[in-house]
Amino acid sequence: MQRSAPICYKAGVRSRRLPRPRVAPLAILAVAIVASAADPVRVEKIEALEGDETVIKVTLSAPLPSPPHATLIPKDKDLPDRLAIDLPGATLKNKRSREAEVGWGGVKKMRLGSTDERSARLVLDLTEPMKYEVTADGPILNVTLRPAREAPAPDMPIELRTNEPTAK
């Protein structure tokens, strides 16, 4: 006796329902691993933007597979304070490490290199102690820097001045 697929009637159309193929969850995971290995996240561009605060904008080819990790390294002998940001799963597009002088906004220079074939590191050489915040928005990573010191409170009250003529 031959087994047939059930018949489905939909909107006046008679068709045969084909049995659903079953895919093992491990096969889906294997495809995902191969796809991620084939297309690693690449560091496309790094920009330093000056304003009220300094923003280092890192443009990636895709979002990072896991969050970046930032470490503040205090100055040591001849080395300045440094902020090291590890970018797990990112590569440098088969290029060697790079560096660029910045010279403003609390950043002396920035360097980009590989810690291994599956991770890149951005290092910012700082000219002064800085507070930092690292945020990711899809394939864009922003490192926001602000001076760590607070503005000193004035010793004397501030006198407001206007350009209006005074009455005599």
C-alpha positions in Angstrom: 0.0 0.0 0.0 1.4 3.4 -1.0 1.4 6.3 1.3 0.3 9.7 -0.1 0.7 13.2 1.2 -2.5 14.7 2.7 -4.6 16.8 0.3 -5.1 20.4 1.3 -8.0 22.5 0.0 -7.4 26.2 0.1 -9.5 28.8 -1.7 -10.8 26.3 -4.2 -7.4 25.0 -5.1 -6.6 21.3 -4.6 -3.0 20.6 -3.9 -0.9 18.0 -2.1 0.8 19.0 1.1 4.4 17.8 1.1 5.9 16.5 4.3 8.0 19.1 6.1 11.7 18.5 6.0 13.2 18.3 9.4 16.5 20.1 10.1 18.6 19.2 13.1 19.4 22.2 15.3 23.1 21.3 15.1 23.0 21.7 11.3 21.6 25.2 11.7 24.3 26.0 14.3 27.0 24.6 11.9 25.8 26.9 9.1 25.8 29.9 11.4 29.4 29.1 12.5 30.6 28.7 9.0 28.9 32.0 7.9 30.4 33.9 10.8 33.9 32.5 10.1 33.5 33.4 6.4 32.6 37.0 7.0 34.5 38.4 10.0 33.7 41.9 11.3 36.2 44.3 9.7 37.3 47.7 11.1 36.5 50.0 8.2 37.3 53.5 9.6 38.2 55.4 12.7 37.5 59.1 13.2 38.3 61.5 16.0 35.5 64.2 16.3 36.1 67.3 18.4 33.3 69.2 20.2 32.2 69.7 23.8 33.5 66.2 24.3 35.9 64.1 22.2 34.3 61.2 20.3 36.3 58.5 18.7 34.0 56.9 16.1 34.9 53.3 15.0 33.0 52.1 11.9 32.8 48.3 11.5 31.5 46.2 8.6 28.9 44.7 11.0 28.0 44.7 14.7 30.5 43.0 17.0 29.5 39.4 18.0 30.2 40.3 21.6 30.5 43.6 23.5 33.8 45.5 23.4 35.9 45.6 26.6 37.7 48.9 27.7 40.5 49.1 30.2 42.1 52.3 31.5 45.9 51.7 31.9 47.5 54.3 34.2 50.6 56.1 33.1 53.9 54.4 33.8 57.4 56.1 33.6 57.6 57.4 30.1 54.2 56.1 28.9 51.0 58.3 29.2 47.6 57.2 30.5 46.1 54.8 27.9 42.6 53.6 27.1 42.7 50.1 25.5 39.4 48.9 23.8 39.3 45.3 22.7 37.1 44.5 19.8 36.3 40.8 19.9 35.6 39.2 16.5 37.0 42.2 14.6 39.9 42.1 12.1 42.0 44.8 10.3 41.1 43.7 6.7 44.5 41.9 6.4 46.4 45.1 7.1 49.1 45.8 9.6 48.6 47.9 12.7 48.1 51.6 12.2 48.5 54.7 14.2 47.5 58.4 13.8 48.4 61.5 15.7 45.4 63.4 17.1 46.9 66.1 19.4 43.6 67.6 20.8 40.7 66.7 23.0 42.8 64.9 25.5 44.1 62.3 22.9 47.7 62.4 21.9 47.5 59.6 19.4 45.4 56.5 18.6 46.7 53.1 17.6 44.9 50.1 16.1 46.4 46.6 16.1 45.5 42.9 16.4 45.8 41.0 19.6 45.2 37.7 17.6 43.5 36.7 14.4 40.1 37.0 16.0 40.4 40.3 17.9 41.5 43.9 17.3 42.5 46.5 19.9 42.2 50.3 19.7 44.6 52.1 22.1 44.2 55.8 22.8 47.2 57.6 24.3 45.8 60.3 26.6 47.3 63.7 27.4 45.4 64.0 30.7 43.2 61.8 32.9 39.9 61.3 31.1 36.5 59.8 31.9 35.2 57.6 29.1 32.1 55.9 27.8 31.9 53.2 25.1 28.6 52.7 23.3 27.7 50.6 20.3 24.9 51.4 17.8 24.9 48.5 15.3 28.2 48.7 13.3 29.2 52.0 14.9 31.2 52.1 18.1 31.6 55.5 19.9 34.2 56.2 22.6 33.3 59.4 24.3 36.0 61.1 26.4 35.6 63.9 28.9 38.3 65.5 31.2 38.3 63.7 34.6 38.9 66.8 36.6 36.0 69.0 37.6 36.1 72.8 37.1 37.2 74.5 40.3 34.6 76.5 42.1 35.3 80.2 42.0 36.5 81.8 45.3 34.5 84.9 44.7 31.0 85.5 43.4 30.8 86.1 39.7 29.8 89.5 38.6 27.4 89.7 35.7 28.1 92.4 33.2 26.0 93.7 30.4 26.6 96.0 27.5 23.8 98.3 28.4 24.8 101.9 29.3 24.4 102.8 32.9 22.2 105.7 34.0 24.0 108.7 35.6 
